[in-house]
Amino acid sequence: MKRIVSTLLFIAVFFSAAGLIAAENIGTEVGQKAPDFKLMTNEGETVQLSDFKGKRVLLNFWATWCPPCREEMPDMERFYKDKDAVVLAVNITNMEMNRKTVAEFIATYGLTFPVLMDEEGQVSSLYKISPIPTTYLIDSNGVIRQRVYGPLNYEQMITEYEKMD
C-alpha cells in the first residue's frame, strides 16, 4: 500500500511540475516567454532580462564587424533616447577580435544604452541567433511579440515597439 501511495504521489508531482513548465511556454518563438539570462555590460554591471519585467524591451544581437549592425546603431541610439525605451544590445563577444574593439565601437557611435557582453556565446546560442543583427521585441509580460532578422531603421523600431502597447 505504501508503495502504491508513493508511486501515485511521484506521478502527481511529476505531472504538476511538467504542467508548470509547459504553462510558462519559454522559448524563442513569437508568442513564447523570452528565456531569462544574465550578462555583464562593457562597464562591468550585471544586467538580467527579468530586471525589466513590466517594461517593453528591444533585445538586439549584434557584432562590431557586421555592416548591417553598424547601419542600425545610430537609429537604435536615437530610438533609445527619444522613446525612453529599454534597449539591450547583446554583443556576440566570442566572435569579436577583443573587448577593446567593442569599447571603441561604443565610443565611436556614442552608444548610451546597455551593451551586454556575450563572451562565451551562451545567450546568442540560447536565442538561436543567425543571422545578425537579430532583434526581439518583448512585451511587458516578457512575451516575444516580434523577431526581426536584419537591421531595423528608426521608423521600424517605433512601429514595432508601439505594436506592443
DSSP file (Angstrom, degrees, kcal/mol; ACC not computed):
  #  RESIDUE AA STRUCTURE BP1 BP2  ACC     N-H-->O    O-->H-N    N-H-->O    O-->H-N    TCO  KAPPA ALPHA  PHI   PSI    X-CA   Y-CA   Z-CA
    1    1 A M     >        0   0    0      0, 0.0     4,-2.4     0, 0.0     5,-0.2   0.000 360.0 360.0 360.0 -43.9    0.0    0.0    0.0
    2    2 A K  H  >  +     0   0    0      1,-0.2     4,-2.5     2,-0.2     5,-0.2   0.889 360.0  51.8 -59.9 -39.4    2.8    2.4    0.9
    3    3 A R  H  > S+     0   0    0      2,-0.2     4,-2.5     1,-0.2    -1,-0.2   0.889 108.7  50.0 -66.6 -39.3    4.5    1.7   -2.4
    4    4 A I  H  > S+     0   0    0      2,-0.2     4,-2.7     1,-0.2     5,-0.2   0.920 111.9  48.0 -64.7 -44.7    1.3    2.5   -4.4
    5    5 A V  H  X S+     0   0    0     -4,-2.4     4,-2.6     2,-0.2    -2,-0.2   0.920 112.5  49.1 -63.1 -43.8    0.8    5.8   -2.5
    6    6 A S  H  X S+     0   0    0     -4,-2.5     4,-2.5     2,-0.2    -2,-0.2   0.915 112.4  48.1 -61.6 -43.4    4.4    6.7   -3.1
    7    7 A T  H  X S+     0   0    0     -4,-2.5     4,-2.5     2,-0.2    -2,-0.2   0.926 113.0  47.2 -63.6 -45.3    4.2    5.9   -6.8
    8    8 A L  H  X S+     0   0    0     -4,-2.7     4,-2.4     2,-0.2    -2,-0.2   0.894 112.0  50.7 -63.9 -39.9    0.9    7.9   -7.1
    9    9 A L  H  X S+     0   0    0     -4,-2.6     4,-2.5    -5,-0.2    -2,-0.2   0.918 110.4  49.5 -63.6 -43.6    2.4   10.8   -5.2
   10   10 A F  H  X S+     0   0    0     -4,-2.5     4,-2.7     1,-0.2    -2,-0.2   0.926 111.5  48.9 -60.4 -45.6    5.5   10.8   -7.5
   11   11 A I  H  X S+     0   0    0     -4,-2.5     4,-2.5     2,-0.2     5,-0.2   0.910 111.5  49.6 -61.3 -43.4    3.3   10.7  -10.6
   12   12 A A  H  X S+     0   0    0     -4,-2.4     4,-2.0     2,-0.2    -1,-0.2   0.923 113.3  45.5 -63.3 -44.8    1.2   13.6   -9.3
   13   13 A V  H  X S+     0   0    0     -4,-2.5     4,-2.6     2,-0.2     5,-0.2   0.914 112.6  52.1 -65.0 -42.6    4.3   15.7   -8.5
   14   14 A F  H  X S+     0   0    0     -4,-2.7     4,-2.5     1,-0.2    -2,-0.2   0.939 112.8  43.1 -59.8 -49.2    5.9   14.9  -11.9
   15   15 A F  H  X S+     0   0    0     -4,-2.5     4,-2.1     2,-0.2    -1,-0.2   0.827 112.3  54.0 -70.8 -30.1    2.8   15.9  -13.9
   16   16 A S  H  X S+     0   0    0     -4,-2.0     4,-2.0    -5,-0.2    -1,-0.2   0.937 111.5  45.1 -65.5 -45.2    2.3   19.0  -11.8
   17   17 A A  H  X S+     0   0    0     -4,-2.6     4,-2.3     1,-0.2    -2,-0.2   0.913 112.7  50.8 -64.2 -42.7    5.9   20.1  -12.5
   18   18 A A  H  X S+     0   0    0     -4,-2.5     4,-2.4     1,-0.2    -1,-0.2   0.882 109.5  51.7 -62.4 -37.6    5.6   19.3  -16.2
   19   19 A G  H  X S+     0   0    0     -4,-2.1     4,-2.3     2,-0.2    -1,-0.2   0.880 108.7  50.2 -66.4 -38.7    2.4   21.3  -16.3
   20   20 A L  H  X S+     0   0    0     -4,-2.0     4,-1.5     2,-0.2    -2,-0.2   0.910 111.6  47.9 -66.0 -42.0    4.1   24.3  -14.7
   21   21 A I  H  X S+     0   0    0     -4,-2.3     4,-1.2     1,-0.2     5,-0.5   0.936 114.6  45.5 -64.5 -45.1    6.9   24.2  -17.2
   22   22 A A  H  < S+     0   0    0     -4,-2.4    -2,-0.2     1,-0.2    -1,-0.2   0.868 107.7  58.7 -65.2 -36.1    4.6   23.9  -20.1
   23   23 A A  H  < S+     0   0    0     -4,-2.3    -1,-0.2     1,-0.2    -2,-0.2   0.846 102.9  52.9 -64.1 -33.0    2.4   26.7  -18.8
   24   24 A E  H  < S-     0   0    0     -4,-1.5     9,-0.5    -3,-0.3    -1,-0.2   0.840  88.1-161.8 -71.7 -31.6    5.3   29.1  -18.8
   25   25 A N     <  -     0   0    0     -4,-1.2     8,-2.2    -3,-0.2     2,-0.3   0.934  13.4-171.6  51.1  56.9    6.0   28.2  -22.5
   26   26 A I  B     +a   33   0A   0     -5,-0.5     2,-0.3     6,-0.2     8,-0.2  -0.640  27.1 106.0 -83.2 134.6    9.5   29.5  -22.5
   27   27 A G  S    S-     0   0    0      6,-2.4   117,-0.2    -2,-0.3     4,-0.1  -0.976  73.3 -92.5 178.1-171.1   11.3   29.7  -25.9
   28   28 A T  S    S+     0   0    0     -2,-0.3     2,-0.2     6,-0.1     6,-0.1   0.225  83.0 102.6-112.8  13.0   12.5   32.0  -28.7
   29   29 A E  S >  S-     0   0    0      4,-0.1     3,-2.2     1,-0.1   115,-0.3  -0.636  86.6 -86.5 -94.0 155.5    9.5   31.9  -30.9
   30   30 A V  T 3  S+     0   0    0      1,-0.3   115,-0.2    -2,-0.2    -1,-0.1  -0.385 118.4  28.6 -57.8 132.2    6.9   34.7  -31.3
   31   31 A G  T 3  S+     0   0    0    113,-3.2    -1,-0.3     1,-0.4     2,-0.2   0.241  99.9 106.9  96.6 -11.5    4.3   34.1  -28.6
   32   32 A Q  S <  S-     0   0    0     -3,-2.2   112,-3.0   112,-0.2    -1,-0.4  -0.653  80.7 -99.7 -97.6 157.0    6.6   32.4  -26.1
   33   33 A K  B     -aB  26 143A   0     -8,-2.2    -6,-2.4    -9,-0.5   110,-0.3  -0.604  45.8-112.1 -73.6 129.3    8.1   33.8  -22.9
   34   34 A A        -     0   0    0    108,-3.0    -6,-0.1    -2,-0.4     2,-0.1  -0.383  33.7-107.9 -64.0 133.7   11.6   35.0  -23.6
   35   35 A P        -     0   0    0      0, 0.0     2,-0.1     0, 0.0    -1,-0.1  -0.394  35.3-121.2 -62.6 136.2   14.3   33.0  -21.9
   36   36 A D        +     0   0    0     -2,-0.1     2,-0.3    13,-0.1    12,-0.0  -0.432  37.9 170.7 -75.7 153.7   15.9   34.9  -19.0
   37   37 A F        -     0   0    0     -2,-0.1    12,-1.9     2,-0.0     2,-0.4  -0.972  25.2-141.1-155.5 164.3   19.6   35.5  -19.0
   38   38 A K  E     +C   48   0B   0     -2,-0.3     2,-0.3    10,-0.2    10,-0.2  -0.994  27.4 162.1-134.6 126.8   22.2   37.5  -17.1
   39   39 A L  E     -C   47   0B   0      8,-2.6     8,-3.2    -2,-0.4     2,-0.3  -0.917  34.4-113.2-137.4 164.2   25.2   39.2  -18.7
   40   40 A M  E     -CD  46 117B   0     77,-0.6    77,-3.2    -2,-0.3     6,-0.2  -0.748  27.2-128.0 -96.4 146.0   27.7   41.9  -17.8
   41   41 A T  E >   - D   0 116B   0      4,-3.0     3,-1.6    -2,-0.3    75,-0.2  -0.346  35.1 -99.1 -79.1 172.1   27.9   45.2  -19.6
   42   42 A N  T 3  S+     0   0    0     73,-1.3    -1,-0.1     1,-0.3    74,-0.1   0.761 127.4  55.0 -62.5 -24.2   31.1   46.5  -21.1
   43   43 A E  T 3  S-     0   0    0     72,-0.2    -1,-0.3     2,-0.1    -3,-0.0   0.451 124.3-103.1 -89.5  -1.0   31.4   48.6  -17.9
   44   44 A G  S <  S+     0   0    0     -3,-1.6     2,-0.3     1,-0.3    -2,-0.1   0.526  74.0 138.6  95.0   6.0   31.1   45.5  -15.6
   45   45 A E        -     0   0    0      1,-0.0    -4,-3.0     2,-0.0     2,-0.5  -0.619  52.2-124.6 -82.7 144.6   27.5   45.9  -14.5
   46   46 A T  E     -C   40   0B   0     -2,-0.3     2,-0.4    -6,-0.2    -6,-0.2  -0.771  28.9-174.6 -89.8 131.1   25.3   42.8  -14.3
   47   47 A V  E     -C   39   0B   0     -8,-3.2    -8,-2.6    -2,-0.5     2,-0.4  -0.991   6.0-168.7-127.4 133.3   22.1   43.0  -16.3
   48   48 A Q  E >   -C   38   0B   0     -2,-0.4     3,-1.9   -10,-0.2     4,-0.3  -0.971  25.7-133.7-121.5 137.1   19.3   40.4  -16.2
   49   49 A L  G >  S+     0   0    0    -12,-1.9     3,-2.1    -2,-0.4    -1,-0.1   0.893 106.7  60.0 -55.5 -41.5   16.4   40.3  -18.7
   50   50 A S  G >  S+     0   0    0    -13,-0.3     3,-1.5     1,-0.3    -1,-0.3   0.646  85.5  78.2 -65.6 -13.1   14.0   39.7  -15.9
   51   51 A D  G <  S+     0   0    0     -3,-1.9    -1,-0.3     1,-0.3    -2,-0.2   0.727  92.2  54.6 -62.0 -20.3   15.1   43.0  -14.3
   52   52 A F  G X  S+     0   0    0     -3,-2.1     3,-2.2    -4,-0.3    -1,-0.3   0.105  73.9 145.4-105.2  20.7   12.9   44.7  -16.9
   53   53 A K  T <   +     0   0    0     -3,-1.5    88,-0.1     1,-0.3    87,-0.1  -0.360  69.5  31.0 -57.6 135.6    9.7   42.8  -16.1
   54   54 A G  T 3  S+     0   0    0     86,-2.0     2,-0.3     1,-0.3    -1,-0.3   0.367 108.5  89.0  93.0  -4.2    6.7   45.2  -16.7
   55   55 A K  S <  S-     0   0    0     -3,-2.2    -1,-0.3    84,-0.2     2,-0.3  -0.919  80.2-113.4-124.6 151.8    8.6   47.0  -19.4
   56   56 A R        -     0   0    0     -2,-0.3    30,-0.8    -3,-0.1     2,-0.4  -0.633  36.5-157.3 -80.1 141.7    8.8   46.5  -23.2
   57   57 A V  E     -eF  86 138B   0     81,-2.8    81,-2.9    -2,-0.3     2,-0.7  -0.972  20.4-155.1-128.6 134.0   12.3   45.5  -24.3
   58   58 A L  E     -eF  87 137B   0     28,-2.6    30,-2.6    -2,-0.4     2,-0.6  -0.943  22.2-168.1-101.2 110.5   14.1   45.8  -27.7
   59   59 A L  E     -eF  88 136B   0     77,-3.2    77,-3.3    -2,-0.7     2,-0.4  -0.902   6.6-174.6-107.6 113.2   16.7   43.0  -27.5
   60   60 A N  E     -eF  89 135B   0     28,-2.8    30,-3.6    -2,-0.6     2,-0.5  -0.906  15.5-156.8-116.9 134.5   19.3   43.2  -30.2
   61   61 A F  E     +eF  90 134B   0     73,-2.8    73,-1.3    -2,-0.4     2,-0.3  -0.939  34.1 143.9-109.2 129.3   22.1   40.8  -31.1
   62   62 A W  E     -e   91   0B   0     28,-2.2    30,-2.6    -2,-0.5     2,-0.3  -0.906  35.9-143.1-154.6 173.1   25.0   42.3  -33.0
   63   63 A A    >   -     0   0    0     -2,-0.3     3,-1.1    28,-0.2     7,-0.2  -0.980  27.4-121.6-146.0 154.2   28.8   42.4  -33.7
   64   64 A T  T 3  S+     0   0    0     -2,-0.3     6,-0.1     1,-0.2    -1,-0.1   0.812 110.7  53.7 -66.7 -30.8   31.1   45.3  -34.5
   65   65 A W  T 3  S+     0   0    0      4,-0.1    -1,-0.2    -3,-0.0    31,-0.0   0.454  84.3 102.2 -84.7  -1.0   32.3   43.8  -37.8
   66   66 A C    <>  -     0   0    0     -3,-1.1     4,-2.3     1,-0.2     3,-0.4  -0.757  60.8-154.9 -90.2 111.8   28.7   43.4  -39.1
   67   67 A P  H  > S+     0   0    0      0, 0.0     4,-2.1     0, 0.0    -1,-0.2   0.892  94.7  49.1 -56.0 -44.3   27.8   46.1  -41.7
   68   68 A P  H  > S+     0   0    0      0, 0.0     4,-1.6     0, 0.0    84,-0.1   0.850 110.0  53.5 -65.1 -29.7   24.0   46.0  -41.1
   69   69 A C  H  > S+     0   0    0     -3,-0.4     4,-1.3     2,-0.2     3,-0.2   0.935 109.4  47.1 -66.1 -45.6   24.7   46.1  -37.3
   70   70 A R  H  < S+     0   0    0     -4,-2.3    -1,-0.2     1,-0.2     3,-0.2   0.868 109.3  56.6 -62.1 -35.7   26.7   49.3  -37.8
   71   71 A E  H  < S+     0   0    0     -4,-2.1     4,-0.4    -5,-0.2    -1,-0.2   0.876 110.7  41.7 -63.3 -39.5   24.0   50.7  -40.0
   72   72 A E  H  X S+     0   0    0     -4,-1.6     4,-2.3     1,-0.2    -1,-0.2   0.663  92.5  83.6 -87.6 -14.9   21.3   50.3  -37.4
   73   73 A M  H  X S+     0   0    0     -4,-1.3     4,-2.5     1,-0.2     5,-0.2   0.891  88.5  50.7 -61.3 -43.6   23.2   51.5  -34.3
   74   74 A P  H  > S+     0   0    0      0, 0.0     4,-2.2     0, 0.0    -1,-0.2   0.911 113.7  46.7 -60.6 -38.8   22.7   55.3  -34.8
   75   75 A D  H  > S+     0   0    0     -4,-0.4     4,-2.7     2,-0.2    -2,-0.2   0.876 111.1  52.1 -67.6 -36.8   18.9   54.7  -35.2
   76   76 A M  H  X S+     0   0    0     -4,-2.3     4,-2.6     2,-0.2    -1,-0.2   0.906 109.8  48.6 -66.4 -40.6   18.9   52.5  -32.2
   77   77 A E  H  X S+     0   0    0     -4,-2.5     4,-2.2     2,-0.2    -2,-0.2   0.924 112.8  48.0 -63.6 -44.6   20.6   55.2  -30.1
   78   78 A R  H  X S+     0   0    0     -4,-2.2     4,-3.1    -5,-0.2     5,-0.3   0.924 112.4  49.1 -61.3 -44.9   18.1   57.8  -31.3
   79   79 A F  H  X S+     0   0    0     -4,-2.7     4,-2.5     1,-0.2     6,-0.5   0.918 109.6  52.6 -59.9 -45.5   15.2   55.4  -30.6
   80   80 A Y  H  X>S+     0   0    0     -4,-2.6     5,-0.7     1,-0.2     4,-0.7   0.906 116.4  38.7 -57.7 -45.0   16.6   54.8  -27.1
   81   81 A K  H  <5S+     0   0    0     -4,-2.2    -2,-0.2     2,-0.2    -1,-0.2   0.918 118.9  45.4 -74.7 -44.7   16.8   58.5  -26.3
   82   82 A D  H  <5S+     0   0    0     -4,-3.1    -2,-0.2     1,-0.2    -3,-0.2   0.877 123.4  32.9 -68.7 -38.9   13.6   59.6  -28.0
   83   83 A K  H  <5S-     0   0    0     -4,-2.5    -1,-0.2    -5,-0.3    -2,-0.2   0.474  95.0-130.7 -99.2  -3.5   11.3   56.9  -26.7
   84   84 A D  T  <5 +     0   0    0     -4,-0.7    -3,-0.2    -5,-0.2     2,-0.2   0.921  55.1 165.6  49.4  44.6   12.9   56.4  -23.3
   85   85 A A      < -     0   0    0     -5,-0.7     2,-0.8    -6,-0.5    -1,-0.2  -0.473  46.7-107.8 -92.0 158.7   12.8   52.7  -24.3
   86   86 A V  E     +e   57   0B   0    -30,-0.8   -28,-2.6    -2,-0.2     2,-0.5  -0.805  42.5 177.3 -85.4 115.2   14.5   49.7  -22.8
   87   87 A V  E     -e   58   0B   0     -2,-0.8     2,-0.5   -30,-0.2   -28,-0.2  -0.987  10.7-175.5-120.4 124.6   17.2   48.7  -25.4
   88   88 A L  E     -e   59   0B   0    -30,-2.6   -28,-2.8    -2,-0.5     2,-0.7  -0.972   6.7-165.5-119.4 114.6   19.5   45.8  -24.6
   89   89 A A  E     -eg  60 115B   0     25,-2.4    27,-2.5    -2,-0.5     2,-0.8  -0.878   6.0-157.6-104.6 108.4   22.2   45.3  -27.2
   90   90 A V  E     -eg  61 116B   0    -30,-3.6   -28,-2.2    -2,-0.7     2,-0.4  -0.762   6.7-152.3 -90.1 110.7   23.9   41.9  -26.8
   91   91 A N  E     -eg  62 117B   0     25,-3.3    27,-2.6    -2,-0.8     2,-2.2  -0.699  15.9-133.2 -81.8 129.8   27.3   41.9  -28.4
   92   92 A I    >   +     0   0    0    -30,-2.6     3,-2.1    -2,-0.4    27,-0.1  -0.540  36.1 175.4 -82.7  76.3   28.3   38.4  -29.6
   93   93 A T  G >   +     0   0    0     -2,-2.2     3,-1.8     1,-0.3    26,-0.2   0.735  66.4  67.6 -63.1 -29.5   31.7   39.0  -28.0
   94   94 A N  G 3  S+     0   0    0     24,-1.4    -1,-0.3     1,-0.3    25,-0.1   0.631 101.8  51.0 -68.5  -9.5   33.0   35.5  -28.7
   95   95 A M  G <  S+     0   0    0     -3,-2.1    -1,-0.3     3,-0.0    -2,-0.2   0.297  96.3  92.5-105.1   6.6   33.0   36.5  -32.4
   96   96 A E  S <  S-     0   0    0     -3,-1.8     3,-0.1     1,-0.1    -3,-0.0  -0.559  83.1-120.4 -96.9 162.2   34.9   39.7  -31.8
   97   97 A M  S    S-     0   0    0      1,-0.3     2,-0.3    -2,-0.2    -1,-0.1   0.942  86.0 -41.6 -63.2 -48.2   38.7   40.4  -32.0
   98   98 A N    >>  -     0   0    0      1,-0.1     4,-0.9    -3,-0.0     3,-0.5  -0.967  59.6 -90.2-169.5 172.6   38.7   41.5  -28.4
   99   99 A R  H 3> S+     0   0    0     -2,-0.3     4,-2.5     1,-0.2     3,-0.2   0.815 118.1  65.8 -65.2 -30.5   36.7   43.6  -25.9
  100  100 A K  H 3> S+     0   0    0      1,-0.2     4,-2.6     2,-0.2    -1,-0.2   0.881  96.5  56.1 -60.7 -37.9   38.7   46.7  -26.8
  101  101 A T  H <> S+     0   0    0     -3,-0.5     4,-1.9     1,-0.2    -1,-0.2   0.895 108.7  47.5 -59.4 -40.8   37.1   46.6  -30.3
  102  102 A V  H  X S+     0   0    0     -4,-0.9     4,-2.6     2,-0.2    -2,-0.2   0.923 110.9  50.6 -67.6 -44.9   33.7   46.7  -28.7
  103  103 A A  H  X S+     0   0    0     -4,-2.5     4,-2.1     1,-0.2    -2,-0.2   0.900 110.9  49.2 -60.6 -41.2   34.6   49.5  -26.3
  104  104 A E  H  X S+     0   0    0     -4,-2.6     4,-2.8     2,-0.2    -1,-0.2   0.889 110.4  51.0 -64.9 -39.1   35.9   51.5  -29.3
  105  105 A F  H  X S+     0   0    0     -4,-1.9     4,-2.5     2,-0.2    -2,-0.2   0.931 109.1  50.5 -62.6 -46.6   32.7   50.9  -31.2
  106  106 A I  H  X>S+     0   0    0     -4,-2.6     5,-2.0     1,-0.2     4,-0.7   0.915 114.3  44.7 -58.4 -44.8   30.6   52.0  -28.3
  107  107 A A  H ><5S+     0   0    0     -4,-2.1     3,-0.5     2,-0.2    -2,-0.2   0.920 112.1  51.3 -67.0 -44.3   32.6   55.2  -28.1
  108  108 A T  H 3<5S+     0   0    0     -4,-2.8    -2,-0.2     1,-0.2    -1,-0.2   0.898 117.6  38.3 -60.2 -42.4   32.7   55.9  -31.8
  109  109 A Y  H 3<5S-     0   0    0     -4,-2.5    -1,-0.2    -5,-0.2    -2,-0.2   0.495 105.4-127.8 -90.1  -3.7   28.9   55.5  -32.1
  110  110 A G  T <<5 -     0   0    0     -4,-0.7     2,-0.3    -3,-0.5    -3,-0.2   0.880  38.2-175.8  62.0  40.0   28.2   57.3  -28.8
  111  111 A L      < +     0   0    0     -5,-2.0    -1,-0.2    -6,-0.2     4,-0.1  -0.528  19.2 172.1 -75.5 130.2   26.0   54.4  -27.5
  112  112 A T        +     0   0    0     -2,-0.3    -1,-0.1     2,-0.1     3,-0.1   0.492  50.7  91.5-114.4  -8.9   24.4   55.1  -24.1
  113  113 A F  S    S-     0   0    0      1,-0.1     2,-0.2   -27,-0.0   -25,-0.1  -0.461  95.6 -76.9 -81.1 161.8   22.1   52.1  -23.9
  114  114 A P        -     0   0    0      0, 0.0   -25,-2.4     0, 0.0     2,-0.6  -0.396  41.4-161.1 -64.1 125.7   23.3   48.9  -22.2
  115  115 A V  E     - g   0  89B   0     -2,-0.2   -73,-1.3   -27,-0.2     2,-0.3  -0.946  12.8-155.1-106.2 114.6   25.7   46.9  -24.3
  116  116 A L  E     -Dg  41  90B   0    -27,-2.5   -25,-3.3    -2,-0.6     2,-0.8  -0.709   8.5-134.3 -96.1 140.9   25.9   43.4  -22.9
  117  117 A M  E     -Dg  40  91B   0    -77,-3.2     2,-1.5    -2,-0.3   -77,-0.6  -0.830  14.0-170.4-102.8 107.1   28.9   41.1  -23.5
  118  118 A D    >   +     0   0    0    -27,-2.6   -24,-1.4    -2,-0.8     3,-0.7  -0.627  19.3 168.7 -91.3  75.5   28.0   37.6  -24.5
  119  119 A E  T 3  S+     0   0    0     -2,-1.5    -1,-0.2     1,-0.3   -27,-0.0   0.764  73.7  34.0 -68.1 -28.2   31.6   36.5  -24.1
  120  120 A E  T 3  S-     0   0    0     -3,-0.2    -1,-0.3   -27,-0.0    -2,-0.1   0.404 105.6-119.9-107.6   1.7   31.0   32.7  -24.4
  121  121 A G  S <> S+     0   0    0     -3,-0.7     4,-1.8     1,-0.1     5,-0.2   0.630  72.7 130.1  74.3  13.0   28.2   32.9  -26.9
  122  122 A Q  H  > S+     0   0    0      2,-0.2     4,-2.5     1,-0.2     5,-0.1   0.905  72.2  43.7 -68.8 -41.4   25.7   31.2  -24.5
  123  123 A V  H  > S+     0   0    0      2,-0.2     4,-2.3     1,-0.2    -1,-0.2   0.909 113.4  50.4 -72.9 -40.8   22.9   33.7  -24.8
  124  124 A S  H  4>S+     0   0    0      1,-0.2     5,-2.7     2,-0.2    -1,-0.2   0.862 113.4  47.5 -65.3 -32.5   23.2   34.0  -28.6
  125  125 A S  H ><5S+     0   0    0     -4,-1.8     3,-1.3     3,-0.2    -2,-0.2   0.914 109.4  53.0 -69.5 -43.3   23.1   30.2  -28.7
  126  126 A L  H 3<5S+     0   0    0     -4,-2.5    -2,-0.2     1,-0.3    -1,-0.2   0.889 114.0  42.5 -57.4 -40.4   20.1   30.1  -26.4
  127  127 A Y  T 3<5S-     0   0    0     -4,-2.3    -1,-0.3    -5,-0.1    -2,-0.2   0.365 109.6-126.6 -89.6   4.4   18.3   32.6  -28.7
  128  128 A K  T < 5 -     0   0    0     -3,-1.3     2,-0.5     1,-0.2    -3,-0.2   0.919  34.5-161.3  53.5  51.6   19.5   30.7  -31.8
  129  129 A I      < +     0   0    0     -5,-2.7    -1,-0.2    -6,-0.1     3,-0.1  -0.534  20.9 159.5 -77.3 118.1   21.0   33.8  -33.4
  130  130 A S        +     0   0    0     -2,-0.5     2,-0.2     1,-0.5    19,-0.0  -0.627  56.6  24.0-175.8 120.9   21.6   33.7  -37.1
  131  131 A P  S    S-     0   0    0      0, 0.0    -1,-0.5     0, 0.0    19,-0.2   0.570  93.4-104.2 -84.9-176.9   21.9   36.0  -38.9
  132  132 A I  S    S+     0   0    0     -2,-0.2   -63,-0.1    -3,-0.1   -70,-0.1  -0.953  95.8  44.8-117.3 146.7   23.0   39.1  -37.2
  133  133 A P  S    S+     0   0    0      0, 0.0    17,-3.2     0, 0.0     2,-0.4   0.544  72.6 165.6 -73.4 151.3   21.6   41.5  -36.4
  134  134 A T  E     -FH  61 149B   0    -73,-1.3   -73,-2.8    15,-0.2     2,-0.4  -0.998  15.2-163.7-128.6 134.7   18.6   39.8  -35.0
  135  135 A T  E     -FH  60 148B   0     13,-2.7    13,-3.1    -2,-0.4     2,-0.4  -0.971   6.4-161.5-124.8 132.6   16.2   41.8  -32.8
  136  136 A Y  E     -FH  59 147B   0    -77,-3.3   -77,-3.2    -2,-0.4     2,-0.6  -0.929   8.1-152.6-107.8 134.5   13.5   40.5  -30.4
  137  137 A L  E     -FH  58 146B   0      9,-2.8     8,-3.2    -2,-0.4     9,-1.3  -0.949  18.0-168.5-106.5 118.7   10.7   42.8  -29.3
  138  138 A I  E     -FH  57 144B   0    -81,-2.9   -81,-2.8    -2,-0.6     6,-0.2  -0.912  11.8-135.6-115.4 128.7    9.5   41.6  -25.9
  139  139 A D    >   -     0   0    0      4,-2.9     3,-2.2    -2,-0.5   -84,-0.2  -0.124  36.6 -90.1 -78.3 178.3    6.3   42.9  -24.3
  140  140 A S  T 3  S+     0   0    0     24,-0.3   -86,-2.0     1,-0.3   -85,-0.2   0.615 126.8  56.7 -67.5 -12.5    5.8   44.0  -20.7
  141  141 A N  T 3  S-     0   0    0      2,-0.2    -1,-0.3   -88,-0.1     3,-0.1   0.365 121.1-106.3 -95.7   3.3    4.9   40.4  -19.7
  142  142 A G  S <  S+     0   0    0     -3,-2.2  -108,-3.0     1,-0.3     2,-0.4   0.621  74.9 139.8  84.3  13.0    8.1   39.0  -21.1
  143  143 A V  B     -B   33   0A   0   -110,-0.3    -4,-2.9  -117,-0.1     2,-0.4  -0.759  57.5-118.4 -95.7 134.7    6.5   37.5  -24.2
  144  144 A I  E     +H  138   0B   0   -112,-3.0  -113,-3.2    -2,-0.4    -6,-0.2  -0.574  34.9 172.6 -71.0 122.5    8.2   37.7  -27.6
  145  145 A R  E     +     0   0B   0     -8,-3.2     2,-0.3    -2,-0.4    -7,-0.2   0.637  64.2  10.8-104.8 -21.5    6.0   39.7  -29.9
  146  146 A Q  E     -H  137   0B   0     -9,-1.3    -9,-2.8  -117,-0.1     2,-0.4  -0.980  52.0-162.3-158.4 144.0    8.3   40.1  -32.9
  147  147 A R  E     -H  136   0B   0     -2,-0.3     2,-0.5   -11,-0.2   -11,-0.2  -0.995  16.8-167.4-127.9 125.2   11.6   38.7  -34.2
  148  148 A V  E     -H  135   0B   0    -13,-3.1   -13,-2.7    -2,-0.4     2,-0.5  -0.954   9.2-154.3-119.8 125.7   13.3   40.7  -36.9
  149  149 A Y  E     +H  134   0B   0     -2,-0.5   -15,-0.2   -15,-0.2   -17,-0.1  -0.848  66.3  14.9 -95.1 129.9   16.2   39.4  -39.0
  150  150 A G  S    S-     0   0    0    -17,-3.2   -15,-0.1    -2,-0.5    -2,-0.1  -0.332 106.0 -31.6  97.8 176.5   18.5   42.2  -40.4
  151  151 A P        -     0   0    0      0, 0.0     2,-0.4     0, 0.0   -82,-0.1  -0.331  49.9-148.9 -74.0 149.8   18.7   45.8  -39.5
  152  152 A L        -     0   0    0    -84,-0.1     2,-0.2    -4,-0.1   -77,-0.1  -0.913   9.5-144.0-110.3 142.0   15.9   48.0  -38.3
  153  153 A N     >  -     0   0    0     -2,-0.4     4,-2.3   -78,-0.1     5,-0.2  -0.547  35.1 -94.8 -96.2 173.8   15.6   51.7  -39.0
  154  154 A Y  H  > S+     0   0    0      1,-0.2     4,-2.2     2,-0.2     5,-0.2   0.896 123.7  49.3 -54.6 -47.7   14.3   54.3  -36.6
  155  155 A E  H  > S+     0   0    0      1,-0.2     4,-2.6     2,-0.2    -1,-0.2   0.888 110.8  50.2 -63.6 -39.9   10.7   54.2  -38.1
  156  156 A Q  H  > S+     0   0    0      2,-0.2     4,-2.8     1,-0.2     5,-0.3   0.898 108.5  53.0 -64.9 -39.9   10.6   50.4  -37.9
  157  157 A M  H  X S+     0   0    0     -4,-2.3     4,-2.5     2,-0.2     5,-0.2   0.936 111.7  45.5 -60.0 -46.5   11.7   50.4  -34.3
  158  158 A I  H  X S+     0   0    0     -4,-2.2     4,-2.7     2,-0.2     5,-0.2   0.942 114.1  48.4 -62.1 -48.4    8.9   52.8  -33.4
  159  159 A T  H  X S+     0   0    0     -4,-2.6     4,-1.2     1,-0.2    -2,-0.2   0.938 116.1  42.1 -58.8 -50.2    6.3   50.9  -35.3
  160  160 A E  H  < S+     0   0    0     -4,-2.8     4,-0.4     1,-0.2    -1,-0.2   0.889 115.3  50.4 -66.9 -39.4    7.2   47.5  -33.9
  161  161 A Y  H >< S+     0   0    0     -4,-2.5     3,-1.2    -5,-0.3    -1,-0.2   0.908 109.8  49.8 -65.0 -43.1    7.6   48.9  -30.4
  162  162 A E  H >< S+     0   0    0     -4,-2.7     3,-1.5     1,-0.3    -1,-0.2   0.733  96.8  69.7 -72.2 -21.4    4.3   50.6  -30.4
  163  163 A K  T 3< S+     0   0    0     -4,-1.2    -1,-0.3     1,-0.3    -2,-0.2   0.729  91.8  63.2 -63.3 -20.4    2.5   47.5  -31.6
  164  164 A M  T <         0   0    0     -3,-1.2   -24,-0.3    -4,-0.4    -1,-0.3   0.440 360.0 360.0 -86.8   0.4    3.3   46.1  -28.1
  165  165 A D    <         0   0    0     -3,-1.5    -1,-0.2   -26,-0.1    -2,-0.1   0.512 360.0 360.0 -59.7 360.0    1.1   48.6  -26.3
